[in-house]
Amino acid sequence: EPHKFGHILGYEKLTPLHGEWIKRGFYWRNLKALQAHRGSYKTTALIIVGSIWYLLFINPHDTIGTFRKADEEAQKIGKTVKEHFESPEVLAIARHIYGSKVRTLKTSNWSNSSIKLSISQNKSPEGNFEARGTQGSITGSHYNVVLPDDIITLKDRISKAERERTIDIIRELQTN
C-alpha cells in the first residue's frame, strides 16, 4: 500500500485514496489527469512518494520524468525526492530488497534535476527520476512514466500564445 510507505517518509496525512492515485499514476500509463482541490497532496502522493515507491519496490530500472512550468519549481520536487533517496530509512529499505552490497543509492548523476540510482541497470542517458521545466526543449527525452504537475498557470489563462505553447508541450509529453 503506497500511502503507508508515504507514512515512513513522514507524510502521515496520506490516505488509502492517495495510495490509489499512486497506483493509477504508475500502472495506468494513460492516466489523463488527476484533479483534486488545492492542498489535497496530489504532488506529494503521486510524484514524491509515488516515484520513490515505484523505483524502490516496482522497477528501479525505469525512468520517470516530472514536468512543471519552470525549472526552479520542478527542481524543488527533485530536491525533495533526492533527499528522501539519501535518507537512512530509504537506504535501509533498498538494502533489505537489493542486498547489503548497496552502500548508497547515489551515483555520479545526482542532482535536483536528475537522479540515477545505483540499483538501476538502465543505460539510458535519462536519470531514473528527472524533474524539468517546460521552458526548455523536451524533444528527444524518453521516459517510461511521465508526470506533469502544475504546467498550466495563470499566464495560460491570460495569453493565447502561452496557451498554445502549453498545448504543444502537452502533445509532446503524450508522444514521449
LOSE-295052 format. One line per field, with one value per atom (N, C-alpha, C): residue number from 1; atom name; x, y, z negated. Coordinates in nm, 2 decimals, padded with zeros to 4 digits. Atoms other than C-alpha are relative to their C-alpha. Layout:
# residues N
i <- NUM,...
at <- CA,...
east <- X,...
north <- Y,...
up <- Z,...
This chain:
# residues 176
i <- 1,1,1,2,2,2,3,3,3,4,4,4,5,5,5,6,6,6,7,7,7,8,8,8,9,9,9,10,10,10,11,11,11,12,12,12,13,13,13,14,14,14,15,15,15,16,16,16,17,17,17,18,18,18,19,19,19,20,20,20,21,21,21,22,22,22,23,23,23,24,24,24,25,25,25,26,26,26,27,27,27,28,28,28,29,29,29,30,30,30,31,31,31,32,32,32,33,33,33,34,34,34,35,35,35,36,36,36,37,37,37,38,38,38,39,39,39,40,40,40,41,41,41,42,42,42,43,43,43,44,44,44,45,45,45,46,46,46,47,47,47,48,48,48,49,49,49,50,50,50,51,51,51,52,52,52,53,53,53,54,54,54,55,55,55,56,56,56,57,57,57,58,58,58,59,59,59,60,60,60,61,61,61,62,62,62,63,63,63,64,64,64,65,65,65,66,66,66,67,67,67,68,68,68,69,69,69,70,70,70,71,71,71,72,72,72,73,73,73,74,74,74,75,75,75,76,76,76,77,77,77,78,78,78,79,79,79,80,80,80,81,81,81,82,82,82,83,83,83,84,84,84,85,85,85,86,86,86,87,87,87,88,88,88,89,89,89,90,90,90,91,91,91,92,92,92,93,93,93,94,94,94,95,95,95,96,96,96,97,97,97,98,98,98,99,99,99,100,100,100,101,101,101,102,102,102,103,103,103,104,104,104,105,105,105,106,106,106,107,107,107,108,108,108,109,109,109,110,110,110,111,111,111,112,112,112,113,113,113,114,114,114,115,115,115,116,116,116,117,117,117,118,118,118,119,119,119,120,120,120,121,121,121,122,122,122,123,123,123,124,124,124,125,125,125,126,126,126,127,127,127,128,128,128,129,129,129,130,130,130,131,131,131,132,132,132,133,133,133,134,134,134,135,135,135,136,136,136,137,137,137,138,138,138,139,139,139,140,140,140,141,141,141,142,142,142,143,143,143,144,144,144,145,145,145,146,146,146,147,147,147,148,148,148,149,149,149,150,150,150,151,151,151,152,152,152,153,153,153,154,154,154,155,155,155,156,156,156,157,157,157,158,158,158,159,159,159,160,160,160,161,161,161,162,162,162,163,163,163,164,164,164,165,165,165,166,166,166,167,167,167,168,168,168,169,169,169,170,170,170,171,171,171,172,172,172,173,173,173,174,174,174,175,175,175,176,176,176
at <- N,CA,C,N,CA,C,N,CA,C,N,CA,C,N,CA,C,N,CA,C,N,CA,C,N,CA,C,N,CA,C,N,CA,C,N,CA,C,N,CA,C,N,CA,C,N,CA,C,N,CA,C,N,CA,C,N,CA,C,N,CA,C,N,CA,C,N,CA,C,N,CA,C,N,CA,C,N,CA,C,N,CA,C,N,CA,C,N,CA,C,N,CA,C,N,CA,C,N,CA,C,N,CA,C,N,CA,C,N,CA,C,N,CA,C,N,CA,C,N,CA,C,N,CA,C,N,CA,C,N,CA,C,N,CA,C,N,CA,C,N,CA,C,N,CA,C,N,CA,C,N,CA,C,N,CA,C,N,CA,C,N,CA,C,N,CA,C,N,CA,C,N,CA,C,N,CA,C,N,CA,C,N,CA,C,N,CA,C,N,CA,C,N,CA,C,N,CA,C,N,CA,C,N,CA,C,N,CA,C,N,CA,C,N,CA,C,N,CA,C,N,CA,C,N,CA,C,N,CA,C,N,CA,C,N,CA,C,N,CA,C,N,CA,C,N,CA,C,N,CA,C,N,CA,C,N,CA,C,N,CA,C,N,CA,C,N,CA,C,N,CA,C,N,CA,C,N,CA,C,N,CA,C,N,CA,C,N,CA,C,N,CA,C,N,CA,C,N,CA,C,N,CA,C,N,CA,C,N,CA,C,N,CA,C,N,CA,C,N,CA,C,N,CA,C,N,CA,C,N,CA,C,N,CA,C,N,CA,C,N,CA,C,N,CA,C,N,CA,C,N,CA,C,N,CA,C,N,CA,C,N,CA,C,N,CA,C,N,CA,C,N,CA,C,N,CA,C,N,CA,C,N,CA,C,N,CA,C,N,CA,C,N,CA,C,N,CA,C,N,CA,C,N,CA,C,N,CA,C,N,CA,C,N,CA,C,N,CA,C,N,CA,C,N,CA,C,N,CA,C,N,CA,C,N,CA,C,N,CA,C,N,CA,C,N,CA,C,N,CA,C,N,CA,C,N,CA,C,N,CA,C,N,CA,C,N,CA,C,N,CA,C,N,CA,C,N,CA,C,N,CA,C,N,CA,C,N,CA,C,N,CA,C,N,CA,C,N,CA,C,N,CA,C,N,CA,C,N,CA,C,N,CA,C,N,CA,C,N,CA,C,N,CA,C,N,CA,C,N,CA,C,N,CA,C,N,CA,C,N,CA,C,N,CA,C,N,CA,C,N,CA,C,N,CA,C,N,CA,C,N,CA,C,N,CA,C,N,CA,C,N,CA,C,N,CA,C,N,CA,C,N,CA,C,N,CA,C,N,CA,C,N,CA,C,N,CA,C,N,CA,C,N,CA,C,N,CA,C,N,CA,C,N,CA,C
east <- 00.08,00.00,00.09,-00.09,00.19,-00.01,00.02,00.03,00.07,-00.06,00.17,00.15,-00.14,00.52,00.02,-00.01,00.45,00.01,-00.01,00.40,00.14,-00.14,00.75,00.09,-00.07,00.87,-00.04,00.04,00.69,-00.12,00.13,00.37,-00.12,00.10,00.13,-00.15,00.14,-00.18,-00.04,00.04,-00.17,-00.10,00.11,-00.48,00.00,00.02,-00.58,-00.03,00.02,-00.71,00.13,-00.13,-00.36,00.07,-00.06,-00.24,-00.06,00.07,-00.50,00.05,-00.06,-00.37,00.13,-00.13,-00.02,-00.01,00.01,-00.12,-00.05,00.05,-00.32,00.10,-00.10,-00.04,00.11,-00.11,00.21,-00.04,00.04,00.01,-00.09,00.08,-00.23,00.08,-00.09,00.02,-00.08,00.07,-00.26,-00.09,00.08,-00.38,00.00,00.01,-00.51,00.02,-00.02,-00.53,-00.05,00.04,-00.56,-00.05,00.05,-00.79,-00.06,00.04,-00.84,00.03,-00.01,-00.86,00.14,-00.13,-00.55,00.01,-00.03,-00.39,-00.04,00.05,-00.51,00.12,-00.12,-00.15,00.02,-00.02,-00.15,00.14,-00.14,00.21,00.08,-00.07,00.33,-00.03,00.04,00.14,00.06,-00.03,00.19,00.14,-00.14,00.52,00.11,-00.10,00.72,00.00,00.01,00.60,-00.01,00.02,00.49,00.12,-00.13,00.82,00.10,-00.10,01.03,-00.06,00.07,00.78,00.03,00.00,00.78,00.15,-00.14,01.16,00.06,-00.05,01.23,-00.07,00.07,00.96,-00.05,00.06,00.84,00.11,-00.10,01.11,00.11,-00.11,01.44,00.07,-00.06,01.54,-00.08,00.08,01.26,00.05,-00.02,01.28,-00.13,00.12,01.03,00.04,-00.02,01.01,-00.12,00.11,00.81,00.03,-00.02,00.75,-00.09,00.07,00.65,00.03,-00.02,00.62,00.14,-00.13,00.95,00.10,-00.10,01.28,00.01,-00.02,01.31,-00.11,00.11,00.97,00.02,-00.02,01.05,00.11,-00.11,01.38,-00.03,00.04,01.21,-00.05,00.04,01.04,00.11,-00.12,01.36,00.09,-00.08,01.54,-00.06,00.07,01.28,00.01,-00.01,01.29,00.15,-00.14,01.67,00.04,-00.03,01.68,-00.06,00.05,01.45,00.08,-00.08,01.67,00.13,-00.12,01.96,-00.03,00.04,01.77,00.04,-00.03,01.87,-00.12,00.12,01.51,00.00,00.01,01.51,00.12,-00.12,01.87,-00.02,00.02,01.77,-00.10,00.10,01.47,00.07,-00.07,01.69,00.10,-00.09,01.95,-00.08,00.08,01.67,-00.05,00.05,01.54,00.11,-00.10,01.86,00.13,-00.11,02.11,00.09,-00.09,02.37,00.11,-00.11,02.61,-00.04,00.04,02.41,00.05,-00.06,02.62,-00.07,00.06,02.45,-00.09,00.08,02.18,00.06,-00.06,02.39,00.09,-00.09,02.57,00.06,-00.06,02.77,-00.11,00.11,02.43,-00.09,00.08,02.28,-00.01,00.02,02.13,-00.15,00.14,01.80,-00.08,00.07,01.71,00.01,-00.01,01.83,00.07,-00.05,01.89,00.01,-00.02,02.04,00.03,-00.02,02.01,00.11,-00.10,02.29,-00.05,00.07,02.04,-00.05,00.06,01.94,00.11,-00.09,02.09,-00.04,00.04,01.93,00.12,-00.11,02.19,-00.04,00.05,01.97,00.07,-00.06,02.11,-00.09,00.09,01.80,00.02,-00.01,01.81,-00.12,00.12,01.57,-00.11,00.10,01.40,00.05,-00.03,01.41,-00.11,00.10,01.24,00.04,-00.03,01.23,-00.11,00.10,01.06,-00.03,00.04,00.87,00.05,-00.05,01.05,00.11,-00.10,01.34,-00.05,00.03,01.34,-00.02,00.02,01.19,00.00,-00.01,01.22,00.12,-00.12,01.45,00.01,-00.01,01.40,-00.11,00.09,01.23,-00.01,00.03,01.07,-00.10,00.10,00.88,-00.13,00.11,00.65,00.02,-00.01,00.57,-00.11,00.09,00.41,00.00,00.01,00.32,-00.06,00.05,00.25,-00.01,00.02,00.11,00.07,-00.06,00.21,-00.09,00.09,-00.09,-00.01,-00.01,-00.06,-00.09,00.08,-00.23,00.04,-00.05,-00.02,-00.07,00.07,-00.20,-00.14,00.14,-00.54,00.00,00.00,-00.43,00.05,-00.07,-00.21,-00.04,00.03,-00.33,00.12,-00.13,00.03,00.05,-00.05,00.12,-00.09,00.09,-00.19,00.04,-00.04,-00.09,00.13,-00.13,00.27,-00.02,00.03,00.14,-00.07,00.07,-00.09,00.10,-00.10,00.21,00.09,-00.08,00.41,-00.07,00.08,00.13,00.00,00.00,00.12,00.14,-00.14,00.50,00.02,-00.01,00.47,-00.08,00.09,00.19,00.07,-00.07,00.42,00.13,-00.13,00.71,00.02
north <- -00.12,00.00,00.12,-00.11,00.30,00.11,-00.11,00.55,-00.03,00.03,00.36,00.02,-00.04,00.39,00.15,-00.14,00.76,00.04,-00.02,00.74,-00.02,00.03,00.60,00.12,-00.12,00.91,00.12,-00.12,01.14,00.07,-00.06,01.21,-00.07,00.07,01.10,00.02,-00.03,01.26,-00.07,00.07,01.03,-00.11,00.10,00.80,-00.11,00.10,00.49,00.06,-00.07,00.73,00.05,-00.04,00.87,-00.12,00.13,00.51,-00.04,00.03,00.46,00.09,-00.10,00.78,-00.05,00.05,00.64,-00.12,00.11,00.31,00.03,-00.04,00.47,00.07,-00.07,00.70,-00.08,00.08,00.42,-00.13,00.12,00.13,00.03,-00.04,00.31,00.10,-00.09,00.46,00.10,-00.10,00.65,00.09,-00.08,00.84,00.15,-00.13,01.17,00.12,-00.11,01.40,-00.04,00.02,01.38,00.13,-00.12,01.65,-00.01,00.00,01.73,00.15,-00.14,02.05,00.03,-00.04,02.25,-00.05,00.05,02.11,-00.15,00.14,01.75,-00.10,00.08,01.62,-00.07,00.07,01.53,-00.01,00.00,01.63,-00.09,00.08,01.47,-00.14,00.14,01.15,-00.06,00.06,01.09,00.01,-00.03,01.25,-00.04,00.02,01.24,-00.14,00.13,00.93,-00.11,00.10,00.75,-00.03,00.03,00.79,-00.08,00.07,00.67,-00.14,00.13,00.38,-00.08,00.07,00.28,-00.04,00.03,00.30,-00.10,00.09,00.11,-00.14,00.12,-00.16,-00.06,00.06,-00.20,-00.01,00.01,-00.12,00.11,-00.09,00.05,00.04,-00.03,00.05,00.09,-00.10,00.27,00.14,-00.15,00.64,00.07,-00.08,00.89,00.14,-00.14,01.24,00.08,-00.09,01.51,00.14,-00.13,01.84,00.11,-00.12,02.18,00.11,-00.11,02.51,00.06,-00.06,02.65,-00.11,00.09,02.46,00.01,-00.02,02.61,-00.07,00.06,02.48,-00.16,00.15,02.13,-00.05,00.04,02.12,00.00,00.01,02.18,-00.14,00.13,01.85,-00.10,00.09,01.69,00.00,-00.01,01.81,-00.08,00.08,01.65,-00.15,00.14,01.32,-00.04,00.03,01.33,-00.02,00.00,01.40,-00.13,00.13,01.10,-00.12,00.11,00.87,00.00,00.00,00.99,-00.03,00.02,00.92,-00.14,00.13,00.63,-00.10,00.08,00.49,-00.07,00.05,00.46,-00.09,00.09,00.32,-00.13,00.12,00.06,-00.09,00.08,-00.05,-00.05,00.04,-00.06,-00.12,00.11,-00.28,-00.13,00.12,-00.51,-00.07,00.05,-00.55,-00.05,00.02,-00.54,-00.06,00.06,-00.68,00.10,-00.09,-00.54,00.06,-00.06,-00.47,00.15,-00.13,-00.15,00.09,-00.09,00.11,00.14,-00.13,00.41,-00.01,-00.01,00.49,00.10,-00.11,00.78,-00.05,00.02,00.78,00.13,-00.12,01.04,00.09,-00.08,01.16,00.02,-00.02,01.30,00.15,-00.15,01.65,00.02,-00.04,01.83,-00.03,00.02,01.78,-00.14,00.14,01.42,-00.09,00.10,01.12,-00.13,00.14,00.79,-00.09,00.08,00.52,-00.11,00.10,00.28,-00.14,00.13,-00.01,-00.02,00.01,00.06,-00.05,00.05,-00.12,00.07,-00.07,00.12,00.08,-00.07,00.25,00.13,-00.12,00.54,00.13,-00.12,00.89,00.07,-00.06,00.99,-00.06,00.05,00.96,-00.09,00.07,00.73,00.09,-00.10,01.04,00.13,-00.13,01.37,00.10,-00.11,01.70,00.12,-00.10,01.95,00.10,-00.10,02.27,-00.02,00.01,02.30,00.11,-00.11,02.61,-00.04,00.05,02.42,-00.11,00.11,02.15,-00.13,00.13,01.82,-00.11,00.10,01.66,-00.08,00.09,01.36,-00.07,00.07,01.27,-00.11,00.11,00.94,-00.06,00.05,00.83,-00.11,00.10,00.52,00.05,-00.06,00.73,00.15,-00.15,01.10,00.05,-00.06,01.30,00.15,-00.15,01.66,00.05,-00.05,01.88,00.16,-00.15,02.24,00.06,-00.06,02.31,00.10,-00.11,02.53,00.10,-00.11,02.86,00.12,-00.12,03.20,00.06,-00.05,03.30,-00.07,00.07,03.04,00.05,-00.05,03.18,00.14,-00.13,03.53,00.01,-00.01,03.47,-00.11,00.10,03.29,-00.07,00.06,03.24,-00.10,00.09,03.08,-00.12,00.12,02.86,-00.09,00.08,02.74,-00.07,00.07,02.67,-00.11,00.11,02.47,-00.12,00.11,02.27,-00.08,00.07,02.19,-00.09,00.08,02.08,-00.12,00.12,01.85,-00.10,00.09,01.70,-00.07,00.06,01.64,-00.10,00.09,01.48,-00.13,00.12,01.25,-00.09,00.09,01.12,-00.05,00.04,01.07,-00.15
up <- 00.00,00.00,00.00,-00.02,00.13,-00.10,00.10,-00.11,-00.13,00.12,-00.40,00.01,-00.02,-00.25,-00.02,00.02,-00.25,-00.14,00.14,-00.62,-00.05,00.04,-00.66,00.04,-00.05,-00.46,-00.08,00.08,-00.70,00.04,-00.05,-00.51,-00.06,00.08,-00.78,00.05,-00.04,-00.61,00.12,-00.12,-00.31,-00.04,00.03,-00.30,00.11,-00.11,-00.10,00.14,-00.12,00.16,00.07,-00.05,00.21,00.06,-00.05,00.25,00.13,-00.13,00.53,00.11,-00.10,00.70,00.05,-00.04,00.69,00.09,-00.08,00.83,00.14,-00.13,01.11,00.08,-00.08,01.20,00.05,-00.05,01.24,00.07,-00.07,01.35,00.12,-00.11,01.58,00.08,-00.07,01.83,00.08,-00.08,02.00,-00.09,00.09,01.69,00.06,-00.06,01.83,-00.09,00.10,01.53,-00.13,00.14,01.16,-00.05,00.04,01.05,-00.14,00.14,00.68,-00.05,00.05,00.47,-00.04,00.05,00.37,-00.14,00.14,00.06,-00.02,00.01,00.14,00.01,-00.01,00.16,00.13,-00.13,00.53,00.03,-00.03,00.58,-00.10,00.11,00.25,00.03,-00.01,00.31,00.13,-00.13,00.68,00.04,-00.06,00.77,-00.10,00.10,00.45,-00.05,00.06,00.26,00.11,-00.11,00.58,00.08,-00.08,00.77,-00.09,00.09,00.47,-00.02,00.01,00.41,00.12,-00.12,00.77,00.03,-00.03,00.82,-00.11,00.10,00.49,00.01,00.01,00.50,00.13,-00.12,00.86,00.11,-00.10,01.11,-00.01,00.02,01.03,00.13,-00.13,01.40,00.09,-00.08,01.53,-00.02,00.01,01.59,-00.01,00.03,01.46,00.02,-00.03,01.59,-00.06,00.04,01.40,00.05,-00.06,01.55,-00.06,00.05,01.41,00.10,-00.09,01.59,00.00,00.01,01.46,-00.06,00.06,01.39,-00.15,00.14,01.05,-00.08,00.06,00.95,00.01,-00.02,01.09,-00.09,00.08,00.91,-00.15,00.14,00.57,-00.02,00.01,00.63,00.01,-00.02,00.75,-00.13,00.12,00.44,-00.11,00.10,00.21,00.03,-00.04,00.40,-00.03,00.02,00.39,-00.15,00.15,00.01,-00.06,00.05,-00.05,00.04,-00.04,00.15,-00.08,00.08,-00.07,-00.15,00.14,-00.39,-00.05,00.05,-00.62,00.02,-00.01,-00.60,00.14,-00.14,-00.22,00.03,-00.03,-00.21,-00.07,00.07,-00.47,00.08,-00.08,-00.26,00.13,-00.12,00.05,-00.03,00.04,-00.13,-00.03,00.03,-00.25,00.13,-00.13,00.11,00.09,-00.10,00.31,-00.06,00.06,00.06,-00.07,00.08,-00.18,00.08,-00.09,00.11,00.04,-00.03,00.16,-00.11,00.10,-00.03,00.01,-00.02,00.12,00.12,-00.12,00.38,00.10,-00.09,00.52,00.11,-00.11,00.85,00.03,-00.05,01.04,00.05,-00.05,01.18,-00.12,00.13,00.86,-00.02,00.02,00.86,-00.02,00.02,00.80,00.13,-00.13,01.17,00.06,-00.06,01.24,-00.10,00.10,01.02,00.07,-00.05,01.14,-00.12,00.11,00.88,00.02,-00.01,00.80,00.02,-00.01,00.80,00.14,-00.13,01.16,00.10,-00.11,01.46,00.14,-00.12,01.71,00.06,-00.07,01.96,00.07,-00.07,02.09,-00.06,00.05,02.06,-00.10,00.10,01.86,-00.13,00.13,01.49,-00.03,00.04,01.31,-00.04,00.03,01.19,00.05,-00.05,01.37,-00.03,00.02,01.27,00.09,-00.10,01.55,00.02,-00.03,01.65,00.15,-00.14,01.97,00.09,-00.08,02.08,00.10,-00.09,02.23,00.10,-00.09,02.50,-00.07,00.05,02.41,00.10,-00.11,02.75,-00.02,00.01,02.75,-00.13,00.13,02.39,00.00,00.00,02.33,-00.15,00.14,02.00,00.01,00.01,01.90,-00.06,00.06,01.69,00.00,00.00,01.74,-00.09,00.10,01.46,00.00,00.00,01.54,-00.12,00.12,01.25,00.01,00.00,01.25,00.12,-00.12,01.61,00.06,-00.04,01.66,-00.11,00.10,01.49,00.04,-00.03,01.48,00.13,-00.12,01.77,00.12,-00.10,01.98,00.02,00.00,01.89,00.06,-00.05,01.99,00.15,-00.13,02.30,00.09,-00.10,02.61,00.05,-00.04,02.72,-00.10,00.10,02.39,-00.01,00.00,02.40,00.11,-00.12,02.75,-00.03,00.03,02.63,-00.10,00.10,02.33,00.07,-00.07,02.56,00.08,-00.08,02.78,-00.10,00.10,02.47,-00.05,00.04,02.36,00.11,-00.11,02.70,00.01,00.00,02.68,-00.11,00.11,02.34,00.03,-00.03,02.47,00.10,-00.10,02.75,-00.05,00.06,02.52,-00.01
